[in-house]
Amino acid sequence: MSDKKPVYLLAGGRPRNPETPDLLFQTVLGGIGVVSPRIAYVGVASGDDESFFGRTAGVLKAAGAGRVSHVLISPEGASLKRAQDILKSADIVFVSGGDVDRGVRVLREKNMAAFLVELYEQGTPFLGVSAGSIMLAKEWVRWRDPEDNKTAELFPCLGLAPIICDTHDEQGGWQELKAALRLEEDKARGYGIVTGTAIRVFPDGGVEAIGGATHQYVRHGRKVERAPDILPACS
């Protein structure tokens, strides 16, 4: 029997007040079945920015988290042994927003990507926000030349959630998500996680919307077309 838990992917994209419990975070933290869970915060996508960590830790604690520990990986000379010890002792691993490409690159350069995958396979729950959500998914898109759409290419992410997704770009029309899907195989499906919402992704790739509708796109031949939204179970 697999020990893998669902992966929670949040959109982010909106300011949060650390003094007011965030309902979405409360829902996710309540779903892992641990009172005051210990959280390991992975901030490689933001360069392990301390102010970003401080704000996010406050939001997580207001939503019911216990200790929130910053897993330092990016800085030169960071103790990866200490980082691994913090991660192994956590009830849930949180992956922050920032830059997807940079975050994945740092994890691979520091030989931490495989360690995170192993933790997931052993049953540790994972939660991502914004770029962190994309990092936990299967693949993402980048451009070798930002001025030339023909240079778009896919690159692998951590793959804990076996899907492709983007976050809080509903106003922009999900252009990067569509670009990624055009590079995928026919019938490939992608998910747009709307601002203020989340999805729960099961190990078999099943997706459940939390907090609002999730936009869905499918590649048909050379076209990427909108599919019916995924609605929360309580809708």
ChimeraX attribute file (.defattr): number of C-alpha atoms within 10 A of each C-alpha:
attribute: neighborCount
match mode: 1-to-1
recipient: residues
	/A:1	3
	/A:2	8
	/A:3	12
	/A:4	17
	/A:5	19
	/A:6	25
	/A:7	25
	/A:8	26
	/A:9	33
	/A:10	31
	/A:11	26
	/A:12	23
	/A:13	16
	/A:14	9
	/A:15	7
	/A:16	14
	/A:17	13
	/A:18	17
	/A:19	11
	/A:20	11
	/A:21	17
	/A:22	18
	/A:23	12
	/A:24	16
	/A:25	22
	/A:26	16
	/A:27	15
	/A:28	20
	/A:29	23
	/A:30	16
	/A:31	11
	/A:32	16
	/A:33	10
	/A:34	13
	/A:35	12
	/A:36	15
	/A:37	20
	/A:38	21
	/A:39	27
	/A:40	26
	/A:41	26
	/A:42	27
	/A:43	24
	/A:44	26
	/A:45	24
	/A:46	20
	/A:47	18
	/A:48	21
	/A:49	16
	/A:50	13
	/A:51	9
	/A:52	15
	/A:53	19
	/A:54	13
	/A:55	13
	/A:56	18
	/A:57	21
	/A:58	18
	/A:59	20
	/A:60	22
	/A:61	22
	/A:62	18
	/A:63	23
	/A:64	19
	/A:65	23
	/A:66	17
	/A:67	15
	/A:68	22
	/A:69	19
	/A:70	21
	/A:71	24
	/A:72	24
	/A:73	23
	/A:74	22
	/A:75	12
	/A:76	7
	/A:77	8
	/A:78	13
	/A:79	13
	/A:80	16
	/A:81	10
	/A:82	13
	/A:83	19
	/A:84	18
	/A:85	12
	/A:86	19
	/A:87	25
	/A:88	16
	/A:89	13
	/A:90	19
	/A:91	23
	/A:92	24
	/A:93	26
	/A:94	27
	/A:95	25
	/A:96	27
	/A:97	25
	/A:98	20
	/A:99	17
	/A:100	23
	/A:101	18
	/A:102	15
	/A:103	25
	/A:104	22
	/A:105	16
	/A:106	18
	/A:107	21
	/A:108	15
	/A:109	10
	/A:110	13
	/A:111	12
	/A:112	17
	/A:113	16
	/A:114	13
	/A:115	15
	/A:116	21
	/A:117	15
	/A:118	13
	/A:119	17
	/A:120	20
	/A:121	16
	/A:122	13
	/A:123	15
	/A:124	23
	/A:125	20
	/A:126	25
	/A:127	23
	/A:128	25
	/A:129	22
	/A:130	25
	/A:131	25
	/A:132	29
	/A:133	30
	/A:134	30
	/A:135	31
	/A:136	29
	/A:137	23
	/A:138	17
	/A:139	20
	/A:140	22
	/A:141	18
	/A:142	17
	/A:143	13
	/A:144	11
	/A:145	10
	/A:146	10
	/A:147	8
	/A:148	9
	/A:149	12
	/A:150	10
	/A:151	11
	/A:152	18
	/A:153	15
	/A:154	15
	/A:155	13
	/A:156	14
	/A:157	23
	/A:158	19
	/A:159	15
	/A:160	24
	/A:161	28
	/A:162	19
	/A:163	21
	/A:164	24
	/A:165	33
	/A:166	27
	/A:167	27
	/A:168	20
	/A:169	17
	/A:170	14
	/A:171	9
	/A:172	8
	/A:173	11
	/A:174	19
	/A:175	13
	/A:176	17
	/A:177	22
	/A:178	25
	/A:179	18
	/A:180	24
	/A:181	28
	/A:182	20
	/A:183	15
	/A:184	16
	/A:185	12
	/A:186	15
	/A:187	13
	/A:188	18
	/A:189	22
	/A:190	23
	/A:191	23
	/A:192	25
	/A:193	29
	/A:194	23
	/A:195	20
	/A:196	19
	/A:197	22
	/A:198	31
	/A:199	29
	/A:200	20
	/A:201	21
	/A:202	18
	/A:203	17
	/A:204	11
	/A:205	13
	/A:206	13
	/A:207	20
	/A:208	17
	/A:209	21
	/A:210	24
	/A:211	20
	/A:212	20
	/A:213	20
	/A:214	23
	/A:215	21
	/A:216	17
	/A:217	22
	/A:218	20
	/A:219	22
	/A:220	15
	/A:221	12
	/A:222	11
	/A:223	12
	/A:224	21
	/A:225	15
	/A:226	14
	/A:227	14
	/A:228	12
	/A:229	15
	/A:230	17
	/A:231	15
	/A:232	16
	/A:233	10
	/A:234	8
	/A:235	7
